[in-house]
Amino acid sequence: MELKTKTSANIGIVGLGLIGGSLGLDLQKLGFTVCGITHREKTAQKAKERKLAQIVSTDPSILKSCSLIYIALPLEQLLNPSTALINAIPRNAVVTDVGSVKVPILNTWNKLHPRFVASHPMTGTEESGVDAGRHNLFKNKPWVVTPSKETDQKALEIVHQIALSLGSQWISSEAQIHDEAVGLISHLPVLISAALLNTLSADAKPTLYSLAKSIASSGFADTSRVGGGNPTLGVSMAKFNKKNIERHLASYRHSLDLFEKYLLEENWSELEKILINTQEERQNFILKPTK
């Protein structure tokens, strides 16, 4: 499938939540015919109302006309796809996914389809479900691909070209390195943020809770955002990236112990040194070089 033949190319999307629905909106805008699959008829009807795809069904057989298929299911379903779904996917179609953990997905899908490309668009909001899809979700956001030795190079290039057309920044990585990295900058922050919210609800007296709620501003909103997201997604991240998150949590716990040590010792100079270092480290991650 070439980009210049968009009008004759059908793209399938299995799952029309935040990522799948946003893909549907943007791919239609690019000129593709989008076939969307949902699990429930009620969800299919809502997807039709929101025009997330030109063709929406609960029947996977509509994928038989598609030359590129995105599997945008929750991790649990992505790793345990139904027989009906597998049988409906054409053997010559390019298949890719949007899951946040790549090693187990590669191990599963390399055996299921000869033209599978493991990928992960690094974007999202705290919203989920069929109402969450939005235009331009992928613009200027990383789209990470984790090819293996078995990956079909022509299939990889098709996924590459579509990602660029969506405005994404293409990044290639080994699957294991990807999982370690997202564990550190995506999955760990979800648990840290959730721990903050859990501390607030568990420890605060009613009067303290009331005041804290009244004065919470942008700093608290930024820090707590990912911890207040989709619980099912949070559990899946922990379940399928367990070893990496365990290691990162141990390192984070060490940092907390160090902060507590300097606080108890009233060692403000050492605490300041750490905060100077973290100020510089954040700039390394957040501030992008100017072109």
N, C-alpha and C positions, 0 to 999 in steps of 0.2 A: 504494500500500500504506500503510495507516494502522497505527499501533502498536496500536490497539484491536482490530485483526483478526488478532492474532498467530497464533491457533490455525489459521487458514486460509492463512497466508502461509508459503511455502517460501523459504528463503534458501540460495543456493549458495555454496560456498567451494572455490575451485580452489587446492589446495595445503594440506596439513594439517601444516605444520611448526610452529614456535613461535607465529607470529602467527595463521596459519590455524587451527591446533588450539585455541589459546586462544579465538579467536572462536567456534569451534564449541561449546566448553564453555559459554561465557557466553550465547550466543544461545539455546541449548537451555534454559538456566536461565530466560531471559526468556519462554519459551513458544513460540519459533519452531520450525518443522520445518527441520532443517539437512541439506542434501545436500552431501556432501564428495567431491571428486575427488582422487585420487592418481595418480601416474605408474605405479607398480608394484603388482602384485597383493599382494605380500608386505607392502607398506606399507599397503594397504587393509585387510588382515586385522588388522594391528596397530592401525590407527585404529578399527576396529570393536571390538576388545578394550578399547581405552581409552575408547570411547563418545564420540569426538570429533564424531560426527554420527549422526543416526538412520539415514541412508542413505549408504553409502560405496561408491564404484565407481571403476573406471579408465575408464569410458565417459562422456564429456562429455555424452551425450544426456540424462542425468538432470537437466541444468540447464534443460531445456525447460519444467519446471513452476515455475521459480523467478522471483520478481518482483524480487529483489535478489541480486546476485552480487558476491562479493569475490574479486578475483584476487590470491591470496597466493603468487605464484610468485617465484623468484629473479629479479633484475633482467634477466638475460640472456634468460630465457624470457618474462618479462613484455613485453620489447621485441620479441620474435620469437615471438608466439603461434602455435600450430598452427592450420591451417585447420579441423581438426575442432572445436577449441574455439570459434573464431569462429562457425562455422556452427551450433553448438549453443546459442548464447546468443540468447534471444528479443529481437527488436528493441524491444519495449516494456519490457523489464526495465531496472532501474537497475543500472549496472555501476560499481564502484569498485575501487581498488587499495590496496596498503599499502606501495608502494615508496618508498625513501628519496631518490630523485632525481626531480623532477617535470617539468622541461622536456622531456626526451626522451620521457617517458611520455605527456605531453599531446600532443606532436607525433605520436605513434604512434596512440594510442587515440581521439583526436578524429576521426580518419579511419575508425576501425573500427566505432564504435558511437555512435548519436545521443544516448544518455543516459549517457555516461561522466562520472564525477566523480573527479577526481584527488585522492587523499588519502594521508595518512601518519601513522599512529599512532606517536608518539614513545615507544617503550617497547621492552624486550627484556632478554634475559639472555645469558650466554655459551653457553647450550645451543641446540641446533638439532635439526631432524628431528622425526619423528612422536612421539617420547617427550617432547618439550619443552613441549607445550601445557599450560597451567595456568589455573585460575580466577583472575579479577580482575586479569589482567595489565594491563588498560587503565584501571583505577580510579585517578582523580586524576592521570592522565598526559595530556599534550597530544595532541590529534588535529587535525593540521593539514590544511586543505583548500586547494587552489590552483585555484579556478575560472578559466575563461577566458571570453571573450565568447560562445563557443558553448555553454557549460554550461547544461543544462536546469535551471531554477530549482526545479522540483518535485522533480526527482531529487536536487538538492543538499540540499533540505530533508529528504528521507527519510534520506539518509546522516547528516545533522546529528542528527536525532532518535534514530537508532540509537546514534550515538556518545555522546550524552547518556545514553541508557539504560544504556550500558556503564560509565558513571561518568567518561567522559573530559572533558577541558577543551577546548572547541572553539575553534580559532584559524583565521582565514582570512588568506591571504597570496598575493601574486603568486608564481608559480612560480619565477621567476629569483631573487627575494629569498630564498625558501625554500631553494633549492639553495646559495646563498652562505652562508646561516646554518647549515645542517646541515653544510656543508663545514667550518665553523669550530668548531662545538661537538660534532660527532659524528664526521665522517670524519677530520679532522685528528688528534683524540685517538687514534684507532685506530692511525694510523701512528706517532705519537709514542710510544705505549705499546709498540708492536711494536719500535720502535728501541731502547727501554730493554732489552727482553728479548733482542734481538739482540746488544746490547753486552755484556750479562752472559754470554751463551753463547759469544761470539766472543773476548772479551778476558780473561776470568777464568782464572787458573791453577787447577789442580785443588784445591789446598788452600784457595784463596780462594773458589772456587765452592762448596766443601763448607760452609765457615763461613757464607757469605752465605745459602745455602739453609737452614741451621739457624736463623739469626736473623731471616730475613725475616718481617715481621709485617703488621699491618693497613695500614700506610702503603704498603708495597710491593704488597700485594694490591689496594688501591684503585687505585694508579697503573698497575698492569700488567693489570688485568682486561680492558679492551676489546682490548688487543693480543693477548690469548690466546683470542680468540673465533673465530668461523667464518671460516676463510681465504677461502673462496669469496665470502662477503659482503664481506670487506675488499677483495678485488680488484675486485669489481663497483662498490663505492663509488668507488674510485680511477679506474676505467675510464670510468664514466659521469658523474663530476663532476670530471673532470681539470682543467679550466681554473681552477675555483674553488679546488681543493686546491693547485694549483701556486702560486697567489697567496698562500694562507695559509701554505704551507710557506716561502716566501720571507720573509714577515714573521716567522715563528717562528725561522728561521735568523738573522735580524737580532737578535732577542732573545738567542739563544745567543751570538752574537758579542759582544754588549754584556756579558753575564755573564763571558765569557772575558776581555775587555778589563779589567774591573774586578778580576777575580781576579789577572791577571798584574801589574797596577799596584798591587795590594793597596789598592785604593780602596774601603775597607769602608763609608765613609759613603754613597757613591753606590749601592753594592750594597744597603745598608739602605733607601735611599729607594725603590728598585724593589720591595723585598720588602714595605715598608709599603703601597705602592700595590697590589700584587697581593693582599695580605691584604684590603684594602678591596674590591677588584674581585671577589674570590671571594664575599664576603658579598652583593654586589649580585646575583650569579647564583644562589647556592645558598639563601640565606635568603629565605623567602617572607614578604610582609607579613601581619601578623595581622589577622583580620577582627573 
